[in-house]
Amino acid sequence: MVQLRLQHETYPPTCEQVCRVVLLIGEMEVRDKLANSEINKLLYQYTTEAMPRQSHASMVRMGICSILMCKIKLNSCCC
């Protein structure tokens, strides 16, 4: 993996969302190392002259948002 970034954001207590985590992976390769396999790379960023690699684009982006499961006015919450 190349260019791994992790971003964590917290929200004020008045919001329904508690926090958000974003994982960005710039470039990633999964290789096949079996001797009898003809496949070299199982997962990689495909580029051609017509579709060049975008230098600031992420190959994988995963976002996780935590929210409150009860109303904010209640004192006892299960999150």
KAQUI-V610234 format. One record per residue. N is the residue number from 1. RES is the residue in one letter. SS is DSSP state (hx for helix, st for strand, lp for the rest). BURIAL is + if it has 9 or more other C-alpha atoms within 8 Angstrom, else -. D_FIRST is the distance of its C-alpha to the first C-alpha in Angstrom with 2 decimals. Layout:
n-><N | N>
res-><RES | RES>
ss-><SS | SS>
burial-><BURIAL | BURIAL>
d_first-><D_FIRST | D_FIRST>
This chain:
n-><1 | 2 | 3 | 4 | 5 | 6 | 7 | 8 | 9 | 10 | 11 | 12 | 13 | 14 | 15 | 16 | 17 | 18 | 19 | 20 | 21 | 22 | 23 | 24 | 25 | 26 | 27 | 28 | 29 | 30 | 31 | 32 | 33 | 34 | 35 | 36 | 37 | 38 | 39 | 40 | 41 | 42 | 43 | 44 | 45 | 46 | 47 | 48 | 49 | 50 | 51 | 52 | 53 | 54 | 55 | 56 | 57 | 58 | 59 | 60 | 61 | 62 | 63 | 64 | 65 | 66 | 67 | 68 | 69 | 70 | 71 | 72 | 73 | 74 | 75 | 76 | 77 | 78 | 79>
res-><M | V | Q | L | R | L | Q | H | E | T | Y | P | P | T | C | E | Q | V | C | R | V | V | L | L | I | G | E | M | E | V | R | D | K | L | A | N | S | E | I | N | K | L | L | Y | Q | Y | T | T | E | A | M | P | R | Q | S | H | A | S | M | V | R | M | G | I | C | S | I | L | M | C | K | I | K | L | N | S | C | C | C>
ss-><lp | st | st | st | st | st | st | st | st | st | lp | lp | lp | lp | lp | lp | st | st | st | st | st | st | st | st | st | st | st | lp | lp | st | st | lp | lp | lp | lp | lp | lp | lp | lp | lp | st | st | st | lp | lp | lp | lp | lp | lp | lp | lp | lp | lp | lp | lp | lp | lp | lp | lp | st | st | st | st | st | st | st | st | lp | lp | lp | lp | lp | lp | lp | lp | lp | lp | lp | lp>
burial-><- | - | - | + | - | - | - | - | - | - | - | - | - | - | - | - | + | + | + | + | + | + | + | + | + | + | + | + | + | - | - | + | - | - | - | - | - | - | - | - | + | + | - | + | + | - | - | - | - | - | - | - | - | - | - | - | - | + | + | + | + | - | - | - | + | - | + | + | - | - | - | - | - | - | - | - | + | - | ->
d_first-><0.00 | 3.77 | 6.83 | 6.95 | 10.72 | 13.30 | 16.87 | 19.95 | 23.36 | 26.72 | 29.78 | 33.46 | 35.56 | 37.45 | 34.52 | 33.81 | 30.06 | 29.22 | 25.61 | 22.45 | 18.78 | 16.19 | 12.42 | 10.63 | 7.14 | 7.70 | 5.91 | 4.58 | 6.83 | 9.20 | 11.78 | 15.39 | 16.92 | 20.38 | 23.22 | 25.27 | 22.65 | 22.75 | 19.46 | 16.71 | 13.74 | 14.03 | 11.54 | 10.49 | 11.69 | 15.33 | 17.26 | 20.89 | 23.52 | 24.83 | 21.49 | 19.45 | 15.95 | 16.47 | 15.15 | 15.24 | 14.40 | 11.57 | 10.36 | 10.60 | 13.15 | 14.77 | 17.94 | 20.17 | 23.71 | 26.25 | 29.85 | 33.22 | 34.96 | 38.43 | 40.38 | 39.83 | 43.57 | 43.58 | 43.14 | 41.59 | 38.28 | 35.94 | 32.37>
